[in-house]
Amino acid sequence: MIQNPFVNKKLKVKGLGKSRSTNISLNVGLNTRTNPKILKLKQYTKVEKQIKTLETGKKLINSKIENINFLSKNKTYKGVRHKLRYPVRTHTNAKTKKKIKT
């Protein structure tokens, strides 16, 4: 399998996966196989502008936390499951606690 260096380099940013990074590279006009170390200044700034428009990093984490708090304040089913640390999406009556990764 041929590795995609542009995509693999952008995976370090939280919330920016393979599909988003390939879309960014195509929107900017880059080949998806181009090495990000070789980018010119104009291309690099275009890529950075595209990334800034998306919710990534701390913005993404904060928006997830706000959504969970909103659900728990309204006492929805999903909010209660979040508070009790049960799995939120269930196909059965999964009452076992989700293991916390440390």
TORVEXMI-6899 format. One record per residue (C-alpha): residue number from 1; residue in three letters; x, y, z. Coordinates in steps of 0.1 Angstrom, whole numbers. Example, Ala and Ser with C-alpha at 12.3 -4.5 7.8 and 13.67 -1.06 7.14 Angstrom:
2
<pt><pos>1</pos><code>ALA</code><c1>123</c1><c2>-45</c2><c3>78</c3></pt>
<pt><pos>2</pos><code>SER</code><c1>137</c1><c2>-11</c2><c3>71</c3></pt>
// end
This chain:
102
<pt><pos>1</pos><code>MET</code><c1>0</c1><c2>0</c2><c3>0</c3></pt>
<pt><pos>2</pos><code>ILE</code><c1>13</c1><c2>34</c2><c3>-10</c3></pt>
<pt><pos>3</pos><code>GLN</code><c1>15</c1><c2>58</c2><c3>20</c3></pt>
<pt><pos>4</pos><code>ASN</code><c1>2</c1><c2>93</c2><c3>16</c3></pt>
<pt><pos>5</pos><code>PRO</code><c1>28</c1><c2>116</c2><c3>33</c3></pt>
<pt><pos>6</pos><code>PHE</code><c1>6</c1><c2>147</c2><c3>32</c3></pt>
<pt><pos>7</pos><code>VAL</code><c1>-23</c1><c2>128</c2><c3>49</c3></pt>
<pt><pos>8</pos><code>ASN</code><c1>-1</c1><c2>111</c2><c3>74</c3></pt>
<pt><pos>9</pos><code>LYS</code><c1>16</c1><c2>144</c2><c3>84</c3></pt>
<pt><pos>10</pos><code>LYS</code><c1>-18</c1><c2>161</c2><c3>91</c3></pt>
<pt><pos>11</pos><code>LEU</code><c1>-31</c1><c2>132</c2><c3>112</c3></pt>
<pt><pos>12</pos><code>LYS</code><c1>-13</c1><c2>147</c2><c3>142</c3></pt>
<pt><pos>13</pos><code>VAL</code><c1>-39</c1><c2>175</c2><c3>144</c3></pt>
<pt><pos>14</pos><code>LYS</code><c1>-69</c1><c2>164</c2><c3>165</c3></pt>
<pt><pos>15</pos><code>GLY</code><c1>-100</c1><c2>163</c2><c3>144</c3></pt>
<pt><pos>16</pos><code>LEU</code><c1>-82</c1><c2>161</c2><c3>111</c3></pt>
<pt><pos>17</pos><code>GLY</code><c1>-83</c1><c2>126</c2><c3>96</c3></pt>
<pt><pos>18</pos><code>LYS</code><c1>-75</c1><c2>112</c2><c3>62</c3></pt>
<pt><pos>19</pos><code>SER</code><c1>-107</c1><c2>123</c2><c3>44</c3></pt>
<pt><pos>20</pos><code>ARG</code><c1>-105</c1><c2>159</c2><c3>57</c3></pt>
<pt><pos>21</pos><code>SER</code><c1>-68</c1><c2>162</c2><c3>49</c3></pt>
<pt><pos>22</pos><code>THR</code><c1>-72</c1><c2>148</c2><c3>14</c3></pt>
<pt><pos>23</pos><code>ASN</code><c1>-101</c1><c2>173</c2><c3>8</c3></pt>
<pt><pos>24</pos><code>ILE</code><c1>-79</c1><c2>201</c2><c3>20</c3></pt>
<pt><pos>25</pos><code>SER</code><c1>-50</c1><c2>191</c2><c3>-3</c3></pt>
<pt><pos>26</pos><code>LEU</code><c1>-74</c1><c2>188</c2><c3>-33</c3></pt>
<pt><pos>27</pos><code>ASN</code><c1>-91</c1><c2>222</c2><c3>-25</c3></pt>
<pt><pos>28</pos><code>VAL</code><c1>-57</c1><c2>239</c2><c3>-24</c3></pt>
<pt><pos>29</pos><code>GLY</code><c1>-47</c1><c2>222</c2><c3>-56</c3></pt>
<pt><pos>30</pos><code>LEU</code><c1>-20</c1><c2>199</c2><c3>-43</c3></pt>
<pt><pos>31</pos><code>ASN</code><c1>-14</c1><c2>163</c2><c3>-52</c3></pt>
<pt><pos>32</pos><code>THR</code><c1>-23</c1><c2>141</c2><c3>-22</c3></pt>
<pt><pos>33</pos><code>ARG</code><c1>11</c1><c2>124</c2><c3>-24</c3></pt>
<pt><pos>34</pos><code>THR</code><c1>32</c1><c2>156</c2><c3>-21</c3></pt>
<pt><pos>35</pos><code>ASN</code><c1>55</c1><c2>158</c2><c3>9</c3></pt>
<pt><pos>36</pos><code>PRO</code><c1>45</c1><c2>186</c2><c3>32</c3></pt>
<pt><pos>37</pos><code>LYS</code><c1>82</c1><c2>194</c2><c3>39</c3></pt>
<pt><pos>38</pos><code>ILE</code><c1>85</c1><c2>205</c2><c3>2</c3></pt>
<pt><pos>39</pos><code>LEU</code><c1>55</c1><c2>229</c2><c3>2</c3></pt>
<pt><pos>40</pos><code>LYS</code><c1>61</c1><c2>265</c2><c3>-9</c3></pt>
<pt><pos>41</pos><code>LEU</code><c1>51</c1><c2>294</c2><c3>13</c3></pt>
<pt><pos>42</pos><code>LYS</code><c1>19</c1><c2>302</c2><c3>-7</c3></pt>
<pt><pos>43</pos><code>GLN</code><c1>8</c1><c2>266</c2><c3>-6</c3></pt>
<pt><pos>44</pos><code>TYR</code><c1>15</c1><c2>262</c2><c3>31</c3></pt>
<pt><pos>45</pos><code>THR</code><c1>-5</c1><c2>294</c2><c3>39</c3></pt>
<pt><pos>46</pos><code>LYS</code><c1>-34</c1><c2>281</c2><c3>18</c3></pt>
<pt><pos>47</pos><code>VAL</code><c1>-34</c1><c2>248</c2><c3>37</c3></pt>
<pt><pos>48</pos><code>GLU</code><c1>-32</c1><c2>266</c2><c3>71</c3></pt>
<pt><pos>49</pos><code>LYS</code><c1>-62</c1><c2>288</c2><c3>61</c3></pt>
<pt><pos>50</pos><code>GLN</code><c1>-82</c1><c2>257</c2><c3>52</c3></pt>
<pt><pos>51</pos><code>ILE</code><c1>-73</c1><c2>241</c2><c3>86</c3></pt>
<pt><pos>52</pos><code>LYS</code><c1>-82</c1><c2>273</c2><c3>105</c3></pt>
<pt><pos>53</pos><code>THR</code><c1>-117</c1><c2>273</c2><c3>91</c3></pt>
<pt><pos>54</pos><code>LEU</code><c1>-124</c1><c2>238</c2><c3>105</c3></pt>
<pt><pos>55</pos><code>GLU</code><c1>-130</c1><c2>229</c2><c3>141</c3></pt>
<pt><pos>56</pos><code>THR</code><c1>-98</c1><c2>212</c2><c3>152</c3></pt>
<pt><pos>57</pos><code>GLY</code><c1>-78</c1><c2>208</c2><c3>184</c3></pt>
<pt><pos>58</pos><code>LYS</code><c1>-90</c1><c2>227</c2><c3>214</c3></pt>
<pt><pos>59</pos><code>LYS</code><c1>-121</c1><c2>241</c2><c3>196</c3></pt>
<pt><pos>60</pos><code>LEU</code><c1>-133</c1><c2>206</c2><c3>188</c3></pt>
<pt><pos>61</pos><code>ILE</code><c1>-127</c1><c2>193</c2><c3>223</c3></pt>
<pt><pos>62</pos><code>ASN</code><c1>-145</c1><c2>224</c2><c3>238</c3></pt>
<pt><pos>63</pos><code>SER</code><c1>-175</c1><c2>220</c2><c3>215</c3></pt>
<pt><pos>64</pos><code>LYS</code><c1>-178</c1><c2>183</c2><c3>224</c3></pt>
<pt><pos>65</pos><code>ILE</code><c1>-178</c1><c2>192</c2><c3>261</c3></pt>
<pt><pos>66</pos><code>GLU</code><c1>-204</c1><c2>219</c2><c3>256</c3></pt>
<pt><pos>67</pos><code>ASN</code><c1>-226</c1><c2>195</c2><c3>237</c3></pt>
<pt><pos>68</pos><code>ILE</code><c1>-224</c1><c2>169</c2><c3>265</c3></pt>
<pt><pos>69</pos><code>ASN</code><c1>-231</c1><c2>196</c2><c3>292</c3></pt>
<pt><pos>70</pos><code>PHE</code><c1>-261</c1><c2>208</c2><c3>272</c3></pt>
<pt><pos>71</pos><code>LEU</code><c1>-275</c1><c2>173</c2><c3>270</c3></pt>
<pt><pos>72</pos><code>SER</code><c1>-269</c1><c2>167</c2><c3>307</c3></pt>
<pt><pos>73</pos><code>LYS</code><c1>-286</c1><c2>200</c2><c3>317</c3></pt>
<pt><pos>74</pos><code>ASN</code><c1>-317</c1><c2>192</c2><c3>297</c3></pt>
<pt><pos>75</pos><code>LYS</code><c1>-316</c1><c2>157</c2><c3>313</c3></pt>
<pt><pos>76</pos><code>THR</code><c1>-319</c1><c2>138</c2><c3>281</c3></pt>
<pt><pos>77</pos><code>TYR</code><c1>-313</c1><c2>101</c2><c3>279</c3></pt>
<pt><pos>78</pos><code>LYS</code><c1>-279</c1><c2>106</c2><c3>263</c3></pt>
<pt><pos>79</pos><code>GLY</code><c1>-270</c1><c2>132</c2><c3>290</c3></pt>
<pt><pos>80</pos><code>VAL</code><c1>-279</c1><c2>108</c2><c3>318</c3></pt>
<pt><pos>81</pos><code>ARG</code><c1>-259</c1><c2>81</c2><c3>302</c3></pt>
<pt><pos>82</pos><code>HIS</code><c1>-229</c1><c2>104</c2><c3>300</c3></pt>
<pt><pos>83</pos><code>LYS</code><c1>-231</c1><c2>113</c2><c3>337</c3></pt>
<pt><pos>84</pos><code>LEU</code><c1>-233</c1><c2>77</c2><c3>347</c3></pt>
<pt><pos>85</pos><code>ARG</code><c1>-204</c1><c2>68</c2><c3>324</c3></pt>
<pt><pos>86</pos><code>TYR</code><c1>-225</c1><c2>42</c2><c3>306</c3></pt>
<pt><pos>87</pos><code>PRO</code><c1>-221</c1><c2>37</c2><c3>269</c3></pt>
<pt><pos>88</pos><code>VAL</code><c1>-243</c1><c2>63</c2><c3>251</c3></pt>
<pt><pos>89</pos><code>ARG</code><c1>-250</c1><c2>45</c2><c3>219</c3></pt>
<pt><pos>90</pos><code>THR</code><c1>-264</c1><c2>11</c2><c3>228</c3></pt>
<pt><pos>91</pos><code>HIS</code><c1>-281</c1><c2>-17</c2><c3>208</c3></pt>
<pt><pos>92</pos><code>THR</code><c1>-290</c1><c2>-36</c2><c3>239</c3></pt>
<pt><pos>93</pos><code>ASN</code><c1>-295</c1><c2>-25</c2><c3>275</c3></pt>
<pt><pos>94</pos><code>ALA</code><c1>-258</c1><c2>-22</c2><c3>281</c3></pt>
<pt><pos>95</pos><code>LYS</code><c1>-255</c1><c2>-14</c2><c3>318</c3></pt>
<pt><pos>96</pos><code>THR</code><c1>-218</c1><c2>-22</c2><c3>322</c3></pt>
<pt><pos>97</pos><code>LYS</code><c1>-196</c1><c2>8</c2><c3>328</c3></pt>
<pt><pos>98</pos><code>LYS</code><c1>-172</c1><c2>19</c2><c3>300</c3></pt>
<pt><pos>99</pos><code>LYS</code><c1>-136</c1><c2>13</c2><c3>309</c3></pt>
<pt><pos>100</pos><code>ILE</code><c1>-117</c1><c2>45</c2><c3>315</c3></pt>
<pt><pos>101</pos><code>LYS</code><c1>-83</c1><c2>46</c2><c3>297</c3></pt>
<pt><pos>102</pos><code>THR</code><c1>-56</c1><c2>60</c2><c3>319</c3></pt>
// end
